[in-house]
Amino acid sequence: MIIEAPGFSKDEVLLYASLASKQENP
């Protein structure tokens, strides 16, 4: 689920989610 948090742009949220996904599934 994508959450729009204050101080984060959509691209930053997507990038963070992508990095987190890679860490969970190396």
Biopython code that builds the backbone (N, CA, C, O; Angstrom):
import numpy as np
from Bio.PDB.StructureBuilder import StructureBuilder

atoms = [
    (1, "MET", "N", (0.849, -1.202, 0.000)),
    (1, "MET", "CA", (0.000, 0.000, 0.000)),
    (1, "MET", "C", (0.883, 1.249, 0.000)),
    (1, "MET", "O", (1.809, 1.380, 0.800)),
    (2, "ILE", "N", (0.568, 2.155, -0.917)),
    (2, "ILE", "CA", (1.339, 3.391, -0.998)),
    (2, "ILE", "C", (0.687, 4.462, -0.135)),
    (2, "ILE", "O", (-0.497, 4.768, -0.277)),
    (3, "ILE", "N", (1.494, 5.026, 0.766)),
    (3, "ILE", "CA", (0.974, 6.073, 1.653)),
    (3, "ILE", "C", (1.692, 7.384, 1.342)),
    (3, "ILE", "O", (2.922, 7.435, 1.320)),
    (4, "GLU", "N", (0.923, 8.437, 1.102)),
    (4, "GLU", "CA", (1.533, 9.740, 0.850)),
    (4, "GLU", "C", (1.796, 10.428, 2.183)),
    (4, "GLU", "O", (0.869, 10.919, 2.827)),
    (5, "ALA", "N", (3.055, 10.463, 2.593)),
    (5, "ALA", "CA", (3.395, 11.051, 3.880)),
    (5, "ALA", "C", (3.961, 12.454, 3.680)),
    (5, "ALA", "O", (4.613, 12.716, 2.669)),
    (6, "PRO", "N", (3.726, 13.345, 4.615)),
    (6, "PRO", "CA", (4.263, 14.709, 4.526)),
    (6, "PRO", "C", (5.783, 14.694, 4.401)),
    (6, "PRO", "O", (6.458, 13.975, 5.138)),
    (7, "GLY", "N", (6.322, 15.474, 3.481)),
    (7, "GLY", "CA", (7.773, 15.545, 3.318)),
    (7, "GLY", "C", (8.295, 14.514, 2.336)),
    (7, "GLY", "O", (9.497, 14.461, 2.074)),
    (8, "PHE", "N", (7.406, 13.694, 1.789)),
    (8, "PHE", "CA", (7.839, 12.688, 0.825)),
    (8, "PHE", "C", (7.043, 12.830, -0.463)),
    (8, "PHE", "O", (5.814, 12.898, -0.451)),
    (9, "SER", "N", (7.770, 12.874, -1.577)),
    (9, "SER", "CA", (7.084, 12.933, -2.863)),
    (9, "SER", "C", (6.690, 11.522, -3.272)),
    (9, "SER", "O", (7.181, 10.551, -2.697)),
    (10, "LYS", "N", (5.808, 11.397, -4.261)),
    (10, "LYS", "CA", (5.372, 10.066, -4.705)),
    (10, "LYS", "C", (6.574, 9.248, -5.180)),
    (10, "LYS", "O", (6.667, 8.052, -4.904)),
    (11, "ASP", "N", (7.491, 9.900, -5.895)),
    (11, "ASP", "CA", (8.668, 9.189, -6.394)),
    (11, "ASP", "C", (9.516, 8.659, -5.244)),
    (11, "ASP", "O", (10.034, 7.544, -5.309)),
    (12, "GLU", "N", (9.656, 9.466, -4.190)),
    (12, "GLU", "CA", (10.461, 9.031, -3.046)),
    (12, "GLU", "C", (9.805, 7.849, -2.346)),
    (12, "GLU", "O", (10.484, 6.916, -1.919)),
    (13, "VAL", "N", (8.469, 7.894, -2.229)),
    (13, "VAL", "CA", (7.752, 6.786, -1.590)),
    (13, "VAL", "C", (7.911, 5.521, -2.416)),
    (13, "VAL", "O", (8.146, 4.443, -1.869)),
    (14, "LEU", "N", (7.783, 5.648, -3.739)),
    (14, "LEU", "CA", (7.920, 4.481, -4.615)),
    (14, "LEU", "C", (9.343, 3.927, -4.541)),
    (14, "LEU", "O", (9.539, 2.712, -4.519)),
    (15, "LEU", "N", (10.331, 4.818, -4.503)),
    (15, "LEU", "CA", (11.722, 4.374, -4.429)),
    (15, "LEU", "C", (11.976, 3.643, -3.123)),
    (15, "LEU", "O", (12.620, 2.594, -3.113)),
    (16, "TYR", "N", (11.472, 4.190, -2.016)),
    (16, "TYR", "CA", (11.650, 3.561, -0.708)),
    (16, "TYR", "C", (10.993, 2.187, -0.684)),
    (16, "TYR", "O", (11.557, 1.226, -0.161)),
    (17, "ALA", "N", (9.788, 2.105, -1.258)),
    (17, "ALA", "CA", (9.067, 0.829, -1.305)),
    (17, "ALA", "C", (9.860, -0.178, -2.130)),
    (17, "ALA", "O", (9.931, -1.355, -1.778)),
    (18, "SER", "N", (10.455, 0.283, -3.225)),
    (18, "SER", "CA", (11.240, -0.604, -4.087)),
    (18, "SER", "C", (12.456, -1.135, -3.336)),
    (18, "SER", "O", (12.765, -2.324, -3.411)),
    (19, "LEU", "N", (13.145, -0.255, -2.613)),
    (19, "LEU", "CA", (14.322, -0.679, -1.852)),
    (19, "LEU", "C", (13.922, -1.653, -0.749)),
    (19, "LEU", "O", (14.615, -2.644, -0.521)),
    (20, "ALA", "N", (12.822, -1.384, -0.070)),
    (20, "ALA", "CA", (12.357, -2.253, 1.010)),
    (20, "ALA", "C", (12.012, -3.627, 0.448)),
    (20, "ALA", "O", (12.294, -4.650, 1.072)),
    (21, "SER", "N", (11.399, -3.645, -0.734)),
    (21, "SER", "CA", (11.015, -4.908, -1.352)),
    (21, "SER", "C", (12.259, -5.721, -1.689)),
    (21, "SER", "O", (12.281, -6.938, -1.502)),
    (22, "LYS", "N", (13.293, -5.047, -2.186)),
    (22, "LYS", "CA", (14.531, -5.746, -2.539)),
    (22, "LYS", "C", (15.201, -6.330, -1.293)),
    (22, "LYS", "O", (15.788, -7.410, -1.349)),
    (23, "GLN", "N", (15.111, -5.610, -0.164)),
    (23, "GLN", "CA", (15.718, -6.094, 1.072)),
    (23, "GLN", "C", (14.967, -7.319, 1.593)),
    (23, "GLN", "O", (15.571, -8.240, 2.142)),
    (24, "GLU", "N", (13.638, -7.321, 1.415)),
    (24, "GLU", "CA", (12.834, -8.441, 1.898)),
    (24, "GLU", "C", (13.039, -9.665, 1.018)),
    (24, "GLU", "O", (12.961, -10.800, 1.489)),
    (25, "ASN", "N", (13.308, -9.422, -0.288)),
    (25, "ASN", "CA", (13.498, -10.526, -1.228)),
    (25, "ASN", "C", (14.814, -10.349, -1.976)),
    (25, "ASN", "O", (14.825, -9.907, -3.125)),
    (26, "PRO", "N", (15.917, -10.694, -1.327)),
    (26, "PRO", "CA", (17.241, -10.508, -1.935)),
    (26, "PRO", "C", (17.440, -11.434, -3.132)),
    (26, "PRO", "O", (18.497, -11.410, -3.762)),
]
sb = StructureBuilder()
sb.init_structure("model")
sb.init_model(0)
sb.init_chain("A")
sb.init_seg("    ")
for serial, (resi, resn, name, xyz) in enumerate(atoms, 1):
    if name == "N":
        sb.init_residue(resn, " ", resi, " ")
    sb.init_atom(name, np.array(xyz, "f"), 0.0, 1.0, " ", f" {name:<3s}", serial, name[0])
structure = sb.get_structure()
